[in-house]
Amino acid sequence: MPAFVRQTASMEKSIHTEDYRVFVDTLRAIRERAGLTQVELGELIGESQVFVSRYERGETRLDIVQIRNICIALGTTLSAFARSFEKRLS
């Protein structure tokens, strides 16, 4: 069985994994590099500061559409974010 299949089969669905912590840390780092506060980002994506805070603390799981919208608001692309995330994982 290929490694990616084994990894997917055993993948945890919890937001309380090390990988998810790296995921939200990557989003937070990009926001900080963009010079935006949680309030400012929330306004750009049509959400509250509380929403931004919750996903940055790992309390709220994001879907791909939300991630893309956050990336656009932060002046980056989904693919650039994915590369940065993958780099932090390795």
C-alpha positions in Angstrom: 0.0 0.0 0.0 1.4 3.4 -0.9 2.5 5.6 2.0 -0.1 8.3 1.2 -2.9 5.8 1.4 -1.7 4.5 4.8 -1.4 8.0 6.1 -4.9 8.9 4.9 -6.4 5.8 6.4 -5.0 6.6 9.8 -5.5 10.3 9.7 -7.1 11.8 12.8 -10.2 13.9 12.3 -9.6 15.9 15.5 -8.6 19.6 15.3 -6.2 18.8 18.2 -3.4 17.3 16.2 0.1 18.6 15.7 -0.5 19.0 12.0 -3.6 21.2 12.7 -1.6 23.3 15.1 1.0 23.9 12.4 -1.9 24.7 10.0 -3.3 27.4 12.1 0.1 28.7 13.1 0.9 29.1 9.4 -2.3 31.1 8.8 -1.6 33.3 11.8 2.0 33.9 10.6 0.8 34.9 7.2 -1.8 37.3 8.8 0.9 38.8 11.0 3.3 39.2 8.0 0.5 41.0 6.2 0.3 43.4 9.1 -3.3 42.7 9.8 -5.0 42.4 13.2 -7.7 39.7 13.8 -10.3 42.5 13.6 -9.0 43.8 10.3 -8.9 40.3 8.8 -12.4 39.5 10.1 -13.7 42.6 8.4 -12.0 41.7 5.1 -13.6 38.2 5.1 -17.0 39.2 6.5 -16.5 37.5 9.8 -15.9 38.7 13.4 -12.7 38.9 15.3 -14.0 36.1 17.4 -14.2 33.8 14.4 -10.6 34.6 13.5 -9.5 34.1 17.0 -11.3 30.7 17.3 -9.7 29.3 14.2 -6.3 30.6 15.1 -6.6 28.9 18.5 -7.6 25.7 16.8 -11.2 25.7 18.1 -12.9 26.1 14.8 -12.2 23.9 11.8 -12.0 25.7 8.4 -13.2 24.4 5.1 -11.3 24.9 1.8 -13.5 27.8 0.7 -12.9 29.6 4.0 -9.2 29.0 3.7 -9.1 30.3 0.1 -11.0 33.5 1.2 -8.6 34.1 4.1 -5.7 33.7 1.7 -7.1 36.2 -0.7 -7.7 38.7 2.1 -4.1 38.2 3.2 -2.7 38.8 -0.3 -1.6 35.3 -1.0 -3.0 32.3 -2.9 -4.2 29.0 -1.6 -1.4 27.2 -3.4 1.2 29.5 -1.8 -0.3 28.9 1.6 -0.3 25.1 1.0 3.4 25.3 0.1 4.2 27.2 3.2 2.2 24.8 5.3 3.9 21.8 3.8 7.3 23.4 4.4 6.5 23.9 8.1 5.4 20.3 8.4 8.7 18.9 7.2 
